[in-house]
Amino acid sequence: MKKIILVTVCDNHYAVMLAALIKSIEVNHTSDSHIELFIVDDHIDKNNKLKIVNGHTSAKITLNWLPIEQVIPKNLDLPFDTSTFPLNVYIRILISHFIPDYCTRAIYLDVDMIVRKDLLPLWETDLHDKIIAGVVDRSEKVSNPWGGIPNYKELALNPESKYFNSGLLIIDVVKWRGTDLSAKILDCIAYNKKHAGFPDQYGLNVVFADQWHELDPKWNTIAESKDPDPSIIHFIGIKPIYQNFHNNEYYKNEFFNYLNMTAWKGYKPTAGYNQFLNKLSKKLQKLVKSMVKI
């Protein structure tokens, strides 16, 4: 039997989104392959974790919980960038350090996603000797002044190089393990942090410029898209759990269809300022940690 390895990371604020993601994977997993989902637990409280575990019903999916403190290598320093993204965004860069040795490949999923198709075809994607695969971001090119790589000229990058979104990645763990890629990417972000508005995505695109495999955009369809049948929906920006969500309403309804199969059935979107406060909190946490480190 084939085994599919998935990785995501979640904090307590987005536990509700993790519940919807897991349920969407369960509902649409129609192949006979077994899924191992590794969840890096960024301090999800006991009650929310219990609700997620109790709502998990598929025998074909195993949930593995990994405390975030245990997956960050002691010899690697995480960059204290100036963005509002939490430090847990760097977990995707560290997968090869904590995933079990028997895992030769992994699919990384952002927690603000729902899966609408069986993941086996994605899992079986030929990477054509590349270490990672992803979907072209809405910025499209590294030279895009919004969301690309602002200092691409200084880095001698081709302005026409495609720029990928880091929310969905297929990673050849074996090839990654045989390099110092994690350290190289983290150093890149730390050195160029004033340019790294999307820190993990910035570092990955710099280091893997023109050296990644492009996936069908259906595997990472952003919430403002009009695609009627995406394979994975990615709620970048404002999440459907907030009242000010303003993207595709069909996608929002899809999210709540899955959420209503969980312990969060009947969940009502909260005020949009909650997302702002969460981002501000993450930025302050990074500032405090950076001052302690100094």
C-alpha positions as CSV (number, residue, x, y, z in Angstrom):
1,M,0.0,0.0,0.0
2,K,1.3,3.4,-0.9
3,K,1.8,5.9,1.9
4,I,1.3,9.7,1.5
5,I,3.2,12.0,3.8
6,L,1.6,15.3,4.6
7,V,3.0,18.1,6.8
8,T,1.3,21.2,8.1
9,V,1.7,23.6,11.1
10,C,-0.9,25.3,13.2
11,D,-1.2,27.6,16.2
12,N,-4.2,27.9,18.5
13,H,-5.7,30.8,16.6
14,Y,-6.1,28.7,13.5
15,A,-7.2,25.5,15.1
16,V,-10.6,25.9,13.5
17,M,-9.0,26.0,10.1
18,L,-6.9,22.9,10.8
19,A,-10.1,21.1,11.6
20,A,-11.6,22.0,8.3
21,L,-8.4,21.1,6.4
22,I,-8.3,17.6,8.0
23,K,-11.9,16.9,7.4
24,S,-11.6,18.0,3.7
25,I,-8.6,15.6,3.3
26,E,-10.7,12.8,4.9
27,V,-13.8,13.3,2.8
28,N,-11.9,13.4,-0.5
29,H,-9.4,10.6,0.1
30,T,-10.8,7.9,-2.1
31,S,-7.7,5.9,-3.0
32,D,-6.5,3.0,-1.0
33,S,-3.2,4.7,0.0
34,H,-2.6,5.5,3.7
35,I,-2.0,9.2,4.7
36,E,0.3,10.2,7.5
37,L,-0.3,13.8,8.5
38,F,2.4,15.4,10.6
39,I,1.0,18.4,12.4
40,V,3.5,20.7,14.0
41,D,1.7,21.9,17.0
42,D,2.4,25.6,17.8
43,H,0.8,25.6,21.2
44,I,-2.7,24.5,20.3
45,D,-4.7,24.3,23.6
46,K,-5.8,20.9,24.9
47,N,-9.5,21.6,24.3
48,N,-9.0,22.5,20.6
49,K,-6.6,19.6,20.1
50,L,-9.1,17.2,21.7
51,K,-11.9,18.5,19.4
52,I,-9.7,17.9,16.3
53,V,-8.6,14.4,17.4
54,N,-12.2,13.3,18.3
55,G,-13.5,14.6,15.0
56,H,-11.0,12.5,13.0
57,T,-12.8,9.5,11.7
58,S,-10.9,8.0,8.8
59,A,-8.8,4.8,9.5
60,K,-6.8,5.6,6.3
61,I,-5.4,8.8,7.9
62,T,-3.0,8.9,10.9
63,L,-2.4,12.2,12.8
64,N,1.0,12.7,14.2
65,W,1.4,15.6,16.6
66,L,4.9,17.2,16.9
67,P,5.4,20.0,19.5
68,I,7.1,23.0,17.7
69,E,9.9,23.2,20.2
70,Q,11.0,19.6,19.2
71,V,11.2,20.2,15.5
72,I,13.4,23.2,15.3
73,P,17.1,22.1,15.2
74,K,19.2,23.6,17.9
75,N,22.0,24.5,15.4
76,L,19.7,26.6,13.2
77,D,18.7,30.1,14.0
78,L,15.3,31.3,12.7
79,P,15.4,34.8,11.1
80,F,13.6,37.5,13.1
81,D,12.2,39.2,10.1
82,T,10.0,42.3,10.3
83,S,6.8,40.7,8.8
84,T,3.6,39.9,10.6
85,F,4.0,36.2,9.8
86,P,4.6,33.9,12.7
87,L,7.9,32.1,13.2
88,N,6.1,28.9,12.4
89,V,6.2,29.8,8.7
90,Y,9.8,28.5,8.7
91,I,8.6,24.9,9.5
92,R,8.3,24.0,5.8
93,I,12.0,24.8,5.5
94,L,12.9,22.4,8.3
95,I,10.8,19.4,7.2
96,S,13.9,17.3,6.4
97,H,15.2,17.7,9.9
98,F,12.2,16.3,11.8
99,I,10.3,14.0,9.4
100,P,11.0,10.3,10.1
101,D,13.8,8.7,8.1
102,Y,11.4,6.4,6.2
103,C,9.8,9.5,4.6
104,T,11.4,10.1,1.2
105,R,8.9,12.7,0.0
106,A,6.5,15.1,1.7
107,I,3.7,17.4,0.7
108,Y,3.6,20.6,2.7
109,L,0.2,22.3,3.1
110,D,-0.6,25.6,4.7
111,V,-3.3,25.3,7.3
112,D,-5.5,27.9,5.6
113,M,-6.4,25.4,2.8
114,I,-9.1,22.9,2.0
115,V,-8.5,19.9,-0.2
116,R,-11.2,19.0,-2.7
117,K,-9.6,16.1,-4.6
118,D,-7.8,12.9,-3.7
119,L,-4.1,13.7,-3.1
120,L,-2.7,10.5,-4.7
121,P,-2.2,12.1,-8.2
122,L,-0.3,15.0,-6.6
123,W,1.8,12.6,-4.5
124,E,2.8,10.7,-7.6
125,T,3.9,13.8,-9.5
126,D,7.2,13.4,-11.4
127,L,9.5,16.1,-10.0
128,H,11.9,15.7,-13.0
129,D,14.9,15.6,-10.7
130,K,14.0,18.8,-8.9
131,I,14.0,18.9,-5.1
132,I,10.8,20.8,-4.8
133,A,7.6,21.5,-6.8
134,G,5.0,24.3,-6.4
135,V,2.5,26.4,-8.1
136,V,3.2,29.8,-9.7
137,D,2.2,32.6,-7.3
138,R,-0.2,35.4,-8.3
139,S,3.0,37.6,-8.4
140,E,4.1,35.3,-11.3
141,K,7.7,36.6,-11.7
142,V,10.5,37.4,-9.3
143,S,10.6,41.0,-10.8
144,N,7.0,41.7,-9.8
145,P,7.1,44.9,-7.6
146,W,4.4,43.4,-5.3
147,G,5.2,40.1,-3.8
148,G,8.2,39.1,-5.9
149,I,11.9,39.5,-4.9
150,P,12.5,43.3,-4.6
151,N,16.3,42.9,-4.8
152,Y,16.3,40.4,-7.7
153,K,18.9,42.6,-9.6
154,E,21.3,42.6,-6.7
155,L,20.9,38.8,-6.4
156,A,21.6,38.5,-10.2
157,L,18.2,36.7,-10.7
158,N,16.6,36.6,-14.1
159,P,13.6,39.0,-14.0
160,E,11.6,36.6,-16.0
161,S,12.1,33.7,-13.6
162,K,8.8,32.4,-12.3
163,Y,7.9,32.9,-8.6
164,F,6.1,30.2,-6.7
165,N,3.8,30.2,-3.7
166,S,5.2,28.4,-0.7
167,G,1.8,27.3,0.7
168,L,1.8,24.0,-1.2
169,L,5.1,22.2,-1.8
170,I,6.2,18.7,-2.8
171,I,9.6,18.1,-1.3
172,D,12.1,15.4,-2.2
173,V,13.2,14.9,1.4
174,V,16.1,12.6,0.5
175,K,17.7,15.1,-1.8
176,W,17.1,17.9,0.6
177,R,18.7,16.0,3.4
178,G,21.9,15.6,1.4
179,T,22.4,19.4,1.4
180,D,22.6,22.4,3.7
181,L,19.6,23.9,2.1
182,S,17.7,24.7,5.3
183,A,20.6,26.8,6.6
184,K,21.2,28.4,3.2
185,I,17.5,29.5,2.9
186,L,17.4,30.8,6.5
187,D,20.6,32.7,6.1
188,C,19.3,34.2,2.9
189,I,16.2,35.5,4.6
190,A,18.2,36.8,7.6
191,Y,20.6,38.7,5.4
192,N,17.9,40.1,3.2
193,K,15.1,40.5,5.8
194,K,14.3,44.1,4.7
195,H,13.3,42.7,1.3
196,A,11.5,39.6,2.7
197,G,7.9,40.7,3.0
198,F,6.9,37.0,2.6
199,P,9.9,35.6,4.4
200,D,9.8,31.8,3.8
201,Q,8.5,32.3,0.3
202,Y,11.3,34.9,-0.4
203,G,14.1,32.6,0.7
204,L,12.7,29.5,-1.1
205,N,12.4,31.5,-4.4
206,V,15.9,32.9,-4.2
207,V,17.6,29.6,-3.4
208,F,15.5,27.6,-5.9
209,A,15.3,30.2,-8.6
210,D,14.7,28.3,-11.9
211,Q,15.3,25.1,-10.1
212,W,11.8,23.9,-9.1
213,H,9.1,21.9,-10.9
214,E,5.9,23.8,-11.8
215,L,2.6,22.2,-10.7
216,D,-0.9,22.6,-12.2
217,P,-2.4,25.8,-10.5
218,K,-5.5,23.7,-9.4
219,W,-3.3,22.3,-6.6
220,N,-3.0,25.8,-5.0
221,T,-5.9,27.9,-6.1
222,I,-6.1,31.2,-4.2
223,A,-9.4,32.4,-2.8
224,E,-9.9,35.2,-5.2
225,S,-9.9,32.8,-8.2
226,K,-13.0,32.0,-10.1
227,D,-12.0,28.4,-11.0
228,P,-15.2,26.3,-10.6
229,D,-13.3,23.1,-9.7
230,P,-10.0,23.6,-7.9
231,S,-8.2,20.7,-6.3
232,I,-7.0,22.7,-3.3
233,I,-8.3,26.1,-2.2
234,H,-5.8,28.4,-0.5
235,F,-7.3,31.2,1.6
236,I,-4.4,33.6,1.5
237,G,-5.1,37.0,3.0
238,I,-8.4,37.4,4.8
239,K,-9.7,34.0,6.0
240,P,-13.3,32.7,5.7
241,I,-13.5,32.6,9.5
242,Y,-13.7,36.5,9.5
243,Q,-16.7,38.6,8.7
244,N,-14.7,40.8,6.2
245,F,-13.8,37.8,3.9
246,H,-14.5,39.3,0.5
247,N,-13.2,36.7,-2.0
248,N,-15.0,33.8,-3.8
249,E,-18.2,33.0,-1.9
250,Y,-18.4,29.5,-3.3
251,Y,-15.0,28.8,-1.8
252,K,-16.2,30.2,1.5
253,N,-19.2,27.9,1.4
254,E,-16.9,25.0,0.6
255,F,-14.9,25.8,3.7
256,F,-17.9,25.9,5.9
257,N,-19.3,22.6,4.4
258,Y,-16.2,20.9,5.8
259,L,-16.1,22.8,9.0
260,N,-19.7,21.9,9.8
261,M,-18.6,18.2,9.8
262,T,-16.3,19.0,12.8
263,A,-16.8,20.0,16.4
264,W,-17.0,23.6,15.1
265,K,-20.3,23.0,13.4
266,G,-22.3,26.2,13.3
267,Y,-19.2,28.4,13.8
268,K,-19.9,32.0,13.0
269,P,-17.2,34.3,11.5
270,T,-15.7,36.7,13.9
271,A,-14.8,40.4,13.5
272,G,-12.0,41.1,11.0
273,Y,-9.9,43.0,13.6
274,N,-9.2,39.6,15.2
275,Q,-6.9,38.7,12.3
276,F,-5.2,42.1,12.6
277,L,-4.7,41.6,16.4
278,N,-3.3,38.1,15.7
279,K,-0.8,39.4,13.2
280,L,0.2,42.2,15.5
281,S,0.7,39.7,18.3
282,K,3.0,37.5,16.2
283,K,5.1,40.5,15.2
284,L,5.5,41.6,18.8
285,Q,6.4,38.0,19.8
286,K,9.2,38.0,17.2
287,L,10.4,41.4,18.4
288,V,10.6,40.2,22.0
289,K,12.4,37.0,21.1
290,S,14.9,38.9,18.9
291,M,15.7,41.2,21.9
292,V,16.1,38.2,24.2
293,K,18.4,36.6,21.7
294,I,20.5,39.7,21.5
